[in-house]
Amino acid sequence: MKLAPLRFVSALLFCSAVALGIAGCEKDVEVSLPSADAPKPADDKPLTDAELQAAVDEAIDTTANRVLDVDVNNAWQVVHGILAYGNDLQLTVDKKSRKTSALRWLFDGNAMNGWTLYPTEKGLGAELVPGSSAAQGHADQWIGYLSQCGVGLDDPIIITVKGEKQTHKFRELIEQAKWDIGTVRPHGTPNQELTWTLMAFAEYSSPDYLPLDGTWKNRLGEDWTFERMVDMEAEAGIVGAACGGAHRLYALAEVLKKYKATGKPLTGGWAKADKLVNDSIRAAREYQQPDGGFSTNKFQRSGSSADLDARIDSTGHVLEVLAYALPDEELKSPWFTRAVTFLTKTIDDSKALPVSCGGLYHGAHGLIIYRDRRFGKPTAAAE
């Protein structure tokens, strides 16, 4: 399965994913990539702010111009693209005769391989196929990613039930996740993986809906709180977690940012999560490669590769976490600027090559977060 080419190159981006062990962005089909030399130190001369911003914008635009097609690509791939580009991600439909918003295509009730929603006792559920790289492979993966790109709680979602259209709201997926929490344990796992659940709940938390200090009950009558979720995720750690722990760290960083804004002390699970995030940031910097890219072993040990695909995957995942979690002043640091520069250059170097969806779109999402925090959001939406 392939993505259509960039407008100005003939190569294709492969995105027919196959699961490799425990992963949240499983590596896609194996492709033959040209060898590259071992990582070399980045150029001594740093880019000016104007040059850096231009490089970041170009990498974001380059990745956006990879074309997805409803007859070729699946929901796992498309939702990753939506994570980065939201409603602006384009999808080719009707036998490539036209383009439309991929998000609107899904929410308007159109068919796509891997996208299966159904009515539930709390409103709306999404099919879970553990380990899948076509359908939702992790509990609440859809709501986790869709929560990050501006989807509103009351945005309508159309589904088809026995040939008839039903209109629901996005919040019904959140309500079902609240009801199911702690009970989704595929393959007999002892605890539910809460990474994407926490990501979504943190995004929509407010004093009026899912307050950080609130309590709710699941289908078993158990009491659940944000701190319970945070404690479980921090205790699980990053070893063996999806994509080297990148998504777990992102979710924890998001909810920690909201919690710290309340001014309450970091105790219990909150303190445990804060330590895990800070330790992982230090590890990412320690294992950063001489060329500025992050380790192919992400937060756990040093490592590199001659495979550009692997370098985009590792640097993209780590940079996404750090772009969100680092303090404002640290975004301007030489070490992080080198990582941003490396990712933009590697995306440019690979624009005529087949690469994997997961790392590419997570990297683009990280660059968008970085651009918005470092230089400000664009004054006008892209045409």
Beta strands, then each sheet from edge to edge (+ up, - down):
strand 1: 2-3
strand 2: 13-14
strand 3: 68-69
strand 4: 90-93
strand 5: 98-101
strand 6: 117-120
strand 7: 123-126
strand 8: 156-161
strand 9: 164-169
strand 10: 216-217
strand 11: 223-224
sheet 1: 1+ 2-
sheet 2: 3+ 4+ 5-
sheet 3: 6+ 7-
sheet 4: 8+ 9-
sheet 5: 10+ 11-
end
